[in-house]
């Protein structure tokens, strides 16, 4: 259930801020959003700030090095992991 909530929030963010519509985002949910040209490095910084504010979390530096961080699916998993660890 949390997956769909986090993932839906990310899809909404990309739909509002990226160069892609929801249908395209869902189609490419496991693809690298930098390589697809959806956002640039400046927009990525905005995305991270928005995620941290929305979910009241803080990412660790090593999480940014994880290749899955560059896909919506991967980012969903990482956010869920941070949220789960915060509840322990």
DSSP file (Angstrom, degrees, kcal/mol; ACC not computed):
  #  RESIDUE AA STRUCTURE BP1 BP2  ACC     N-H-->O    O-->H-N    N-H-->O    O-->H-N    TCO  KAPPA ALPHA  PHI   PSI    X-CA   Y-CA   Z-CA
    1    1 A X     >        0   0    0      0, 0.0     4,-1.5     0, 0.0     3,-0.1   0.000 360.0 360.0 360.0 -44.8    0.0    0.0    0.0
    2    2 A X  H  >  +     0   0    0      1,-0.2     4,-2.9     2,-0.2     5,-0.3   0.891 360.0  62.7 -60.4 -37.6    2.8    2.4    0.9
    3    3 A X  H  > S+     0   0    0      1,-0.2     4,-3.1     2,-0.2     5,-0.3   0.929 103.9  45.9 -52.8 -49.8    4.4    1.6   -2.5
    4    4 A X  H  > S+     0   0    0      1,-0.2     4,-2.3     2,-0.2    -1,-0.2   0.857 113.1  50.7 -65.9 -33.3    1.5    3.0   -4.4
    5    5 A X  H  X S+     0   0    0     -4,-1.5     4,-2.0     2,-0.2    -2,-0.2   0.950 116.4  39.0 -68.6 -49.8    1.4    6.1   -2.2
    6    6 A X  H  X S+     0   0    0     -4,-2.9     4,-2.4     2,-0.2    -2,-0.2   0.940 118.9  48.3 -64.6 -47.9    5.1    6.9   -2.6
    7    7 A X  H  X S+     0   0    0     -4,-3.1     4,-2.7    -5,-0.3    -2,-0.2   0.905 110.8  50.7 -61.7 -42.2    5.1    5.9   -6.2
    8    8 A X  H  X S+     0   0    0     -4,-2.3     4,-2.5    -5,-0.3    -1,-0.2   0.894 109.0  51.8 -64.0 -39.7    2.0    8.0   -7.0
    9    9 A X  H  X S+     0   0    0     -4,-2.0     4,-2.4     2,-0.2    -1,-0.2   0.927 111.4  47.6 -61.5 -44.1    3.5   11.0   -5.3
   10   10 A X  H  X S+     0   0    0     -4,-2.4     4,-2.8     2,-0.2     5,-0.2   0.921 111.0  50.3 -63.8 -44.3    6.7   10.6   -7.4
   11   11 A X  H  X S+     0   0    0     -4,-2.7     4,-2.7     1,-0.2    -1,-0.2   0.927 111.7  48.9 -59.1 -44.7    4.6   10.2  -10.6
   12   12 A X  H  X S+     0   0    0     -4,-2.5     4,-1.8     2,-0.2    -1,-0.2   0.911 110.9  50.3 -62.0 -42.3    2.7   13.4   -9.7
   13   13 A X  H  X S+     0   0    0     -4,-2.4     4,-2.1     1,-0.2     5,-0.3   0.948 113.5  44.6 -61.4 -48.8    5.9   15.3   -9.0
   14   14 A X  H  X S+     0   0    0     -4,-2.8     4,-3.1     1,-0.2     6,-0.4   0.893 110.2  55.2 -63.7 -39.1    7.4   14.3  -12.4
   15   15 A X  H  < S+     0   0    0     -4,-2.7    -1,-0.2    -5,-0.2    -2,-0.2   0.856 115.3  39.5 -62.3 -33.7    4.2   15.0  -14.2
   16   16 A X  H  < S+     0   0    0     -4,-1.8    -1,-0.2    -3,-0.2    -2,-0.2   0.784 130.8  25.4 -83.8 -28.9    4.2   18.6  -12.8
   17   17 A X  H  < S+     0   0    0     -4,-2.1    -3,-0.2    -5,-0.2    -2,-0.2   0.580 108.3  70.7-116.0 -13.7    8.0   19.2  -13.1
   18   18 A X  S  < S-     0   0    0     -4,-3.1     2,-0.9    -5,-0.3    21,-0.2  -0.471  85.3-105.7-105.3 174.7    9.4   17.0  -15.9
   19   19 A X  S    S+     0   0    0     19,-0.9     2,-0.3    18,-0.2    -4,-0.1  -0.398  92.0  78.6 -94.5  55.5    9.1   16.9  -19.6
   20   20 A X  S    S-     0   0    0     -2,-0.9    -2,-0.2    -6,-0.4     2,-0.2  -0.988  70.7-125.8-158.3 151.2    6.7   13.9  -19.6
   21   21 A X     >  -     0   0    0     -2,-0.3     4,-2.5     1,-0.1     5,-0.2  -0.517  39.1 -98.6 -96.0 171.5    3.1   13.1  -19.0
   22   22 A X  H  > S+     0   0    0      1,-0.2     4,-2.7     2,-0.2     5,-0.2   0.883 121.2  53.6 -57.6 -42.7    1.8   10.5  -16.6
   23   23 A X  H  > S+     0   0    0      1,-0.2     4,-2.1     2,-0.2    -1,-0.2   0.932 111.9  44.6 -60.1 -46.4    1.3    7.8  -19.3
   24   24 A X  H  > S+     0   0    0      2,-0.2     4,-1.9     1,-0.2    -1,-0.2   0.895 111.8  53.8 -65.1 -39.5    4.9    8.2  -20.4
   25   25 A X  H  < S+     0   0    0     -4,-2.5    -2,-0.2     1,-0.2    -1,-0.2   0.929 110.1  46.2 -61.7 -46.1    6.1    8.2  -16.8
   26   26 A X  H >< S+     0   0    0     -4,-2.7     3,-1.2     1,-0.2    -1,-0.2   0.896 111.2  53.1 -62.8 -39.1    4.3    4.9  -16.0
   27   27 A X  H 3< S+     0   0    0     -4,-2.1     3,-0.2     1,-0.3    -1,-0.2   0.854 118.9  35.1 -63.1 -34.6    5.6    3.4  -19.2
   28   28 A X  T >< S+     0   0    0     -4,-1.9     3,-2.0     1,-0.2    44,-0.3  -0.033  76.9 128.7-110.1  29.3    9.2    4.3  -18.3
   29   29 A X  T <  S+     0   0    0     -3,-1.2    44,-2.4     1,-0.3    43,-0.5   0.722  79.0  42.0 -62.2 -23.4    9.0    3.8  -14.5
   30   30 A X  T 3  S+     0   0    0     -3,-0.2    -1,-0.3    42,-0.2     2,-0.2   0.284  98.1  97.8-105.5   8.9   12.1    1.6  -14.4
   31   31 A X  S <  S-     0   0    0     -3,-2.0     2,-0.5     1,-0.1    41,-0.5  -0.631  88.1 -93.0 -97.8 157.2   14.1    3.7  -16.8
   32   32 A X     >  -     0   0    0     -2,-0.2     4,-1.7     1,-0.2    39,-0.2  -0.543  30.2-156.6 -70.2 115.8   16.7    6.3  -15.9
   33   33 A X  T  4>S+     0   0    0     37,-2.4     5,-1.9    -2,-0.5     6,-0.9   0.723  91.3  55.8 -72.8 -19.3   14.9    9.6  -15.8
   34   34 A X  T >45S+     0   0    0     36,-0.4     3,-1.2     3,-0.2    -1,-0.2   0.930 108.4  47.0 -71.2 -46.8   18.2   11.5  -16.4
   35   35 A X  T 345S+     0   0    0      1,-0.3    -2,-0.2     2,-0.1    -1,-0.2   0.818 109.9  54.1 -64.7 -30.3   18.9    9.6  -19.6
   36   36 A X  T 3<5S-     0   0    0     -4,-1.7    -1,-0.3    -8,-0.1    -2,-0.2   0.571 112.5-122.8 -79.3  -8.7   15.3   10.2  -20.7
   37   37 A X  T < 5S+     0   0    0     -3,-1.2   -18,-0.2    -4,-0.2    -3,-0.2   0.688  70.0 133.7  77.8  18.6   15.8   13.9  -20.2
   38   38 A X  S   <S+     0   0    0     -5,-1.9   -19,-0.9     1,-0.2     2,-0.3   0.915  75.6   3.0 -68.1 -42.6   12.9   14.3  -17.8
   39   39 A X        -     0   0    0     -6,-0.9    -2,-0.2   -21,-0.2    -1,-0.2  -0.953  66.0-140.0-140.3 159.9   14.9   16.4  -15.3
   40   40 A X     >  -     0   0    0     -2,-0.3     4,-2.0    -3,-0.1     5,-0.1  -0.489  44.5 -85.9-108.2-175.3   18.4   17.9  -15.1
   41   41 A X  H  > S+     0   0    0      1,-0.2     4,-1.7     2,-0.2     5,-0.1   0.849 127.2  52.0 -65.4 -34.3   20.7   18.1  -12.1
   42   42 A X  H  > S+     0   0    0      1,-0.2     4,-1.7     2,-0.2    -1,-0.2   0.937 110.9  47.1 -65.8 -45.5   19.1   21.4  -10.8
   43   43 A X  H  > S+     0   0    0      1,-0.2     4,-2.6     2,-0.2    -2,-0.2   0.825 107.0  59.5 -64.7 -31.0   15.6   19.8  -11.0
   44   44 A X  H  X S+     0   0    0     -4,-2.0     4,-2.7     2,-0.2    -1,-0.2   0.913 102.9  51.0 -63.0 -42.4   17.0   16.8   -9.2
   45   45 A X  H  X S+     0   0    0     -4,-1.7     4,-2.2     1,-0.2    -1,-0.2   0.909 110.8  48.8 -61.9 -41.2   18.0   18.9   -6.2
   46   46 A X  H  X S+     0   0    0     -4,-1.7     4,-2.6     2,-0.2    -2,-0.2   0.919 110.0  52.3 -61.9 -44.1   14.5   20.3   -6.1
   47   47 A X  H  X S+     0   0    0     -4,-2.6     4,-2.7     2,-0.2    -2,-0.2   0.929 109.1  49.0 -57.6 -47.7   13.1   16.8   -6.3
   48   48 A X  H  X S+     0   0    0     -4,-2.7     4,-2.8     1,-0.2     5,-0.2   0.925 112.2  48.3 -61.6 -44.9   15.2   15.7   -3.3
   49   49 A X  H  X S+     0   0    0     -4,-2.2     4,-2.2     1,-0.2    -1,-0.2   0.908 112.3  49.0 -61.0 -41.8   14.2   18.7   -1.3
   50   50 A X  H  X S+     0   0    0     -4,-2.6     4,-2.9     2,-0.2    -2,-0.2   0.897 112.0  48.5 -65.7 -40.3   10.5   18.1   -2.1
   51   51 A X  H  X S+     0   0    0     -4,-2.7     4,-2.8     2,-0.2     5,-0.3   0.946 111.6  49.1 -63.3 -48.4   10.8   14.4   -1.2
   52   52 A X  H  X>S+     0   0    0     -4,-2.8     5,-1.1     1,-0.2     4,-0.7   0.885 115.9  44.0 -61.5 -38.2   12.5   15.1    2.1
   53   53 A X  H  <5S+     0   0    0     -4,-2.2     3,-0.3    -5,-0.2    -2,-0.2   0.934 115.5  47.2 -69.2 -46.7    9.8   17.8    3.0
   54   54 A X  H  <5S+     0   0    0     -4,-2.9    -2,-0.2     1,-0.2    -3,-0.2   0.906 125.0  29.0 -63.1 -44.2    6.9   15.6    1.9
   55   55 A X  H  <5S-     0   0    0     -4,-2.8    -1,-0.2    -5,-0.2    -2,-0.2   0.377 101.6-125.5-101.9   3.0    7.9   12.4    3.7
   56   56 A X  T  <5 +     0   0    0     -4,-0.7     2,-0.3    -3,-0.3    -3,-0.2   0.928  67.5 126.8  51.9  51.3    9.8   14.1    6.5
   57   57 A X      < -     0   0    0     -5,-1.1     2,-0.4    -6,-0.3    -1,-0.2  -0.808  52.0-142.2-128.9 169.5   13.0   12.1    5.8
   58   58 A X        -     0   0    0     -2,-0.3     2,-0.2    -3,-0.1    -5,-0.0  -0.984  19.2-135.0-136.8 126.9   16.6   12.8    5.1
   59   59 A X        -     0   0    0     -2,-0.4     2,-0.3   -11,-0.1    20,-0.0  -0.481  15.1-129.3 -79.0 149.0   18.7   10.8    2.6
   60   60 A X    >>  -     0   0    0     -2,-0.2     3,-1.1     1,-0.1     4,-0.8  -0.661  24.7-114.5 -90.1 153.3   22.2    9.5    3.4
   61   61 A X  H >> S+     0   0    0     -2,-0.3     3,-0.9     1,-0.3     4,-0.6   0.861 114.1  59.0 -57.1 -38.1   25.0   10.3    0.9
   62   62 A X  H 3> S+     0   0    0      1,-0.3     4,-0.5     2,-0.2     3,-0.5   0.764  95.9  63.4 -66.8 -23.0   25.4    6.6    0.0
   63   63 A X  H X4 S+     0   0    0     -3,-1.1     3,-0.8     1,-0.2    -1,-0.3   0.837  96.3  57.7 -68.8 -31.0   21.8    6.4   -1.2
   64   64 A X  H << S+     0   0    0     -3,-0.9    -1,-0.2    -4,-0.8    -2,-0.2   0.759 101.5  57.0 -68.9 -23.1   22.5    8.9   -3.9
   65   65 A X  H 3< S+     0   0    0     -4,-0.6     2,-0.3    -3,-0.5    -1,-0.2   0.638  81.1 105.5 -81.5 -15.5   25.2    6.6   -5.2
   66   66 A X    X<  -     0   0    0     -3,-0.8     3,-2.0    -4,-0.5     4,-0.2  -0.516  69.6-142.4 -68.8 124.2   22.7    3.7   -5.6
   67   67 A X  G >  S+     0   0    0     -2,-0.3     3,-1.7     1,-0.3    -1,-0.2   0.807  98.3  65.6 -58.9 -30.2   21.9    3.3   -9.4
   68   68 A X  G >  S+     0   0    0      1,-0.3     3,-1.5     2,-0.1     7,-0.4   0.667  82.5  78.2 -68.6 -13.5   18.3    2.6   -8.6
   69   69 A X  G <  S+     0   0    0     -3,-2.0    -1,-0.3     1,-0.3    -2,-0.2   0.693  84.4  64.2 -65.5 -18.0   18.0    6.1   -7.3
   70   70 A X  G <  S+     0   0    0     -3,-1.7   -37,-2.4    -4,-0.2   -36,-0.4   0.246  95.8  66.2 -94.7  13.4   17.8    7.3  -10.9
   71   71 A X  S <> S-     0   0    0     -3,-1.5     4,-2.7   -39,-0.2     5,-0.2  -0.940  82.2-126.3-126.7 155.2   14.5    5.5  -11.7
   72   72 A X  H  > S+     0   0    0    -43,-0.5     4,-2.2   -41,-0.5   -42,-0.2   0.917 113.1  49.0 -65.8 -42.0   11.1    6.1  -10.2
   73   73 A X  H  > S+     0   0    0    -44,-2.4     4,-2.0     2,-0.2    -1,-0.2   0.935 113.7  46.2 -60.9 -46.1   10.7    2.5   -9.2
   74   74 A X  H  > S+     0   0    0    -45,-0.3     4,-2.3     1,-0.2    -5,-0.2   0.909 111.9  50.0 -64.5 -42.6   14.1    2.5   -7.5
   75   75 A X  H  X S+     0   0    0     -4,-2.7     4,-2.8    -7,-0.4     5,-0.2   0.883 107.6  55.4 -64.2 -37.4   13.5    5.8   -5.8
   76   76 A X  H  X S+     0   0    0     -4,-2.2     4,-2.5    -5,-0.2    -1,-0.2   0.935 109.0  47.4 -58.0 -47.1   10.2    4.5   -4.5
   77   77 A X  H  X S+     0   0    0     -4,-2.0     4,-2.2     2,-0.2    -2,-0.2   0.900 112.3  49.0 -62.6 -42.8   12.0    1.5   -2.9
   78   78 A X  H  X S+     0   0    0     -4,-2.3     4,-2.4     2,-0.2    -2,-0.2   0.927 111.6  48.7 -65.0 -44.6   14.7    3.7   -1.4
   79   79 A X  H  X S+     0   0    0     -4,-2.8     4,-2.7     1,-0.2    -2,-0.2   0.930 111.2  50.4 -60.7 -45.2   12.1    6.1    0.1
   80   80 A X  H  X S+     0   0    0     -4,-2.5     4,-2.7    -5,-0.2    -1,-0.2   0.893 109.5  52.0 -59.9 -39.5   10.1    3.2    1.5
   81   81 A X  H  X S+     0   0    0     -4,-2.2     4,-2.3     2,-0.2    -1,-0.2   0.919 110.6  46.7 -62.6 -44.5   13.3    1.8    3.1
   82   82 A X  H  X S+     0   0    0     -4,-2.4     4,-1.9     2,-0.2    -2,-0.2   0.919 113.4  49.2 -63.9 -43.5   14.1    5.2    4.7
   83   83 A X  H  X S+     0   0    0     -4,-2.7     4,-0.9     1,-0.2    -2,-0.2   0.905 111.4  49.3 -62.4 -42.0   10.5    5.4    6.0
   84   84 A X  H >< S+     0   0    0     -4,-2.7     3,-0.6     1,-0.2     4,-0.4   0.900 110.7  50.0 -65.2 -40.9   10.6    1.9    7.4
   85   85 A X  H >< S+     0   0    0     -4,-2.3     3,-0.9     1,-0.2    -1,-0.2   0.842 105.9  56.7 -67.1 -32.8   13.8    2.5    9.2
   86   86 A X  H 3< S+     0   0    0     -4,-1.9    -1,-0.2     1,-0.2    -2,-0.2   0.746 103.9  54.3 -69.3 -22.5   12.5    5.7   10.7
   87   87 A X  T <<        0   0    0     -4,-0.9    -1,-0.2    -3,-0.6    -2,-0.2   0.542 360.0 360.0 -89.6  -6.7    9.6    3.7   12.2
   88   88 A X    <         0   0    0     -3,-0.9    -1,-0.2    -4,-0.4    -2,-0.1   0.483 360.0 360.0 -76.3 360.0   11.9    1.2   14.0
